[in-house]
Amino acid sequence: MTLKEKINLKTLGIMGALFLAACVFPALTKNNYLISVGVVLFTYAALGTAWNIIGGYAGQTCWCLASFMAIGAYTSFILKIHFNLSPWLGIFAGMIVSAALSMIIGLVSFKQRNMFFSLMTIAFSEIIRVVLVYGKGITGGSNGIFITYKKDSLWQLTLKSDKIFFYIMLAVLAVVITISWAVEQTRLGYYLRSIRADQDAAESLGINSYRAKLKSFVISAMAASAIGTFYGFFLTYLDPTTVSSLNVSTKIGTMAIVGGLGHLFGPLIGAAVLIPMTEVANAVLGSSGSGMLLYGAVLLAVIIFKPGGIISFFQKDGRMKKNGRKTERRRAHGSDS
C-alpha cells in the first residue's frame, strides 16, 4: 500500500468517525441552538463542496453560487405557496432552472480567459438579487417570503424540530461529498485538474477545456440549488440579502479556500472551523458584522501563512516523508554511479 493510499484511508476513517459522532450528537444534547448551528455548518460545508467542483478542481473563481441557492429556495417556496407542491418535487424545478442559467453563463464566459468568468458571475449575482427585490408580486421583494404551517410534515418539510433538519442536512452533505468524489475520480476530474494547472498544455493534449468547465459549473449550480431548497425550508423565511447577496457567495468560497482548495474534504474542514468561530465572535462582539470581519481575518491569515489551506497541516508529514524518500533515492543513484 502506497503512502497516498494510507493517507486516504486514514482520512476516510477520521471522516467516518466524525460522521457517526454527528449522527449521535442530537441525542446527547437538548440545546436547540447547538443543533441549529450544526444545520448551518452542514449547509455551508455542502455549499463549499459544490463550489469546490468549479472553483477548486477547475480553478474557475465563481461568485454567484448563492444565487443558485436562492433560485432553488425561492422556486420551491413559490411552488409550495401557490400550488402546494412538496419541496421534494419542487427541488427538481429549481435544479432545472439553475442548470439552464449556469449553462448560459458558461457558454458565454468560458470562451474567454482570465477573470471574465468571475466578472460574469458577479454580474449574474447582482441581476438575481435585483430580480428578487423588484419581483414583489412573486418573491415578496425586499420584505421576503415565508412559509406558514400548522403541523409537522416531512413531505412538505414543515418541521418544528431542528433535529430532523440536522439529519437531513447531514445526509445532503454526504450526497454532495459523494458527487464531488465521483467527479474527482472520473475523467472529468482529471481534465479539470489539468486545466487548472495549465489550460494551454491540457488543450494541446486534446482536452476540451470549454466542455469540461461547463460540466463542472452546471454540476455546482444544480447542487447549490438543491441545498438551497432544504436550507430555505429550515429558515422558513427568505429574502434577497439572506440567500442571494454577494456576501453569501463570498462566505461559500471562503469555506473551500480556508479548508483547502481542490481537496475533497477541504470545504468541510473550512466550515467546521469558520462556522463555530463566527458564532462565538457574534456572541462575544454582539454584532453580525463581526462574523464577516472574522472571515476576512482568517482568509488573510491562511493566504499568507498556509496557502494550501488548513488541510495542508494534515498532509505535511506525508509530503516530507515522500520528499525524503526521493532525496534518498537520488543520493543512492548518485553513489551507485
N, C-alpha and C positions, 0 to 999 in steps of 0.2 A: 504494500500500500504506500502510495506516494505521500509526501508531506502535505500537498494540497488536498488530497482526499481525506487525510487525518484531520486537517483544519476544518474542512467542510462537515465531516461527521461530528466533530466537537461542537461546531456552531449549531448544527441541526439538533443535537442533543440538548444544548442550552435553551434554544428556542422552544423545543418540545416541552421542557420542564417549565418554562415561563408560561406557555400556553395552558398547561394543566393547572398551574398556580392561579392564572387568571380565571379559569373555569370555577375554581373553588372559592375565589375571593368573595363574591357576593353572599355566599353562605356564612362567611366569617364576620361580616360587618352589618350593622343596622344603619350605618351612616349613609343616607341617600346622596349627600354631597360627594362623597368619595366614589360612589357608583357613577354619578353623572360626569365626574372628571374622567373616569375610565372610558365612558362612552365618547367623550370629546377626544381623548387620547387615541382610541382606536380609529375614530373618524379621520383625524389628521394623519395618522400613520398610513391608513389606506389611501388617502388622497396623495400623500407624499410618494407612496409606492407607484401610484398611477402616473404622477408627474415624472418619476424617475425613468419611466419607459421612454419618454420623449426627451427629457432633459438630461438624464444620466447616461443611458445607453447610447442614444443618438447624438447627444451633445448639443441639442437644439433648445435654447432657453425660451421657455414658454411662460407667459404671464397672464394667461386667461383661463386657467383650469377652474377657478372659482366660478367663471361664467357658465361653464358646462355643468358644474354642480348646481348652480341656480336654475339652469334650464331643466334639469331633472326634477328638482324640488318643486318648482313652480308648475311644471306640466302635470305632475301627479296631484298637486294641490287643486289645480283648476279642474281636472277631470273628476276628482273626488267631490268637490263642492257642487259643480254644475251637473254632473252625470252620475254621481255616487259610484264611480268606478274604483275598485280596490287599487291601492298603490302597487300591489303585487303584479297588477296588469298595466297600470299607468307607467310603471318604471320602464317598460319597453318603448312606449311612445317617446319618453324623454331621451332614451338612448338612440332612437332613430333620428330624432331632430338633431341631437348632438353629433351623431355620425355624419349627417348631411352637412352641417355647418363647418365641422372640422375639415371635411373633405374639400369644401370650397376654399377655406383659408389655406390649406396645404397645396391645393392645385395652383393657387396664385403665388404663394410665398416661397415654396420650395424650389421654384425655378431660379430664384435669386440666391445670392450668397450673403455672408457676413451677418449683419444684425437685422436684415429685412424681416425675417420671420418674427423676431422678438417685437419689433415695432408693430407688425400686423396684429400680434396677439394683444398688445396694449390697446390698440385702436378698437379691436373687437370687444375687449372687456368694457371699454367706455360705452360703446354702442349698446351692448346688452344692458348696462346699468341705466342708460337714458331711456331705453325702451321700457324697462320695468318701472321707472319713475313716472313716465308720461302715459303709460297704458293703464290708467286708473280704472277704467271700466272692467278690466280683466284681472290685472295684477294688484290692484289696490293702491298703486302709486307709491309715494314715499311713506304712506301710512302702513303699508304692508298688507299681508293677507294671512288669515289664521284659520285653524281647524277647530271646530267645537264638537264635542261628543258627550254623550251621557253614560255610556257603558264601555267596558273593555271589549276590544275586538282585535284579535291578532290578524284576521283577514283584512281589516281596514286600517291596521296599525294605529288604532286609537287606544293607547295603553297608558294607564295611570302609573304603572310601576316601571321605574327606570331599569330594574334588574333584567327585564325581558329585552329591553333595548341594548343593555350591556352585552348580552349573549348574541343578539342579532348583529351588532357591530363587530363583535369578535369574530363571528362567522364570516362577515363581509370582508374583514381584514384578511382572514385566512384565504378566502377565494381570490382576492386581488393579488396577494403574495404568490399564490399558485399560478395565476395568469402571468405575472412578472417572471416567475421562474421558468415557465413554459417558453416565454419569449426569449429569455436568456439562453436557454438550451437549444433552441431551434436555429435554423439557418438565418432567420431574420435577426436574431440576437447577435450572431457573428457579423452579419452585414452592418448592423448599427454600430457595433464597437469599432469596426474597420473604418466606417465613415467618420466617427468621432476622432479617431487617431489621425487620419489623413484622407480626406474625401477624394482628392485627385488620384492618390495611389489606389484607393478602393475602386474607383471607376475604371482605372486602367486595367484592373483585373476582371472587369466585366460585371461589377456590382452596379445595379440600378439604384443609385442613392435616392433619386426622386421617389421611386415607388416604396423603398424601404422606410424612408422618413414619413411618408404619407400614411402607411400602415400603422406605424408606431403612434402617430398623432391621433388617428381615429380610435385606436385601442385605448389610449389615455383618456380621450374625451368621453367615450362610452362608459368607461369605468367610473370616471368622476361624476357623470350624470346619474348612474345607479346609486353611488354613495350619497349623492345629494338628496335623493328621494328618501332614503332611510333617515338621514340626518335632519331633513326638514320635518318629518313626522315626529321625530324625537323633540324638536324645538316647539312644534305646533304653531309656529309663527315665522313668517318670512318677510323680510324687507330688503331692498337693494343693497343697503350697507352691510347687513349681516352676512349675506351669502354671495354677493356679486361684486364687491369692491376690489380694487387693485391690492389693497392691504391684505385681503384674504388670500389672493393668489400668491402674494409675496410670502406669507406665512407657510403656504403649502410647499413652495420651492425651498424655503429655508429648512424644512424638515429633512429633505434629501441632502442638501448641501452640508448641513451640520452633522448629520449622521454618517454620511459617506456617499458621495455622488457615484452613481453607476454600480453600487453594490445592492444585492437583493434585500438585505436587512438594514441597510443604511437609513431609510426613512423611518423605520420602526424605532431604531435607536435614537434618531433625532427627536421624534415625537415623545419618546419615553423620558428624554432629558428636558425638552423645552416646555411641554405642556404643564408638568408639575411645577417647574421653575416659574412659569408665568402666573400660575395660580397663587404661589407663595408671594411673588412680587406684588400682585394686585391686592392681596390681603394685607401685606405689610405697608405698602405705599398708599393703598386706598385709592388707586386710580387705574382705569382701564388702559390709559396710555402708557403706563409703566410696563405693560406686557410687551408692547411694540418696541419700547426702549431696550428691554432685555433681549428681544430677538436680535436687534441691531448689534448690541454689545457682544453677544455670543457668536453671531455670524462673523463679526470683525475679528474676534479672537481666534476662531477656527481658521479663517483665511490666512491670518498672519502666522500662527504657530503650528497649525495642523491642517494643511490644505486638503489632505486626504479624508478629513472628517474624523469623527470620534471612533469609527470602526477601525481606523488605522492603528489605534492603540492595541487592538487585539491581533493585528497582523504583523506587528513589528518583529516579534521574536521569530516567527516563521520566515520572514524575509531575511533576517540577519543570518539564520541558520543556512538558508538556501544560498545566500551570497558567500557565506563562509565555505560551504562545500565547493562552490565554483572556484574560489580562490585556491583551495587545497588541490583541486584537480589541475589548475593551471600550474601551480608550483610543481606538482608531481610530473606533469607533462614536460615542464622545463628541465627538471632534474634527469628525466629519462633521456632527453635529447642531449 
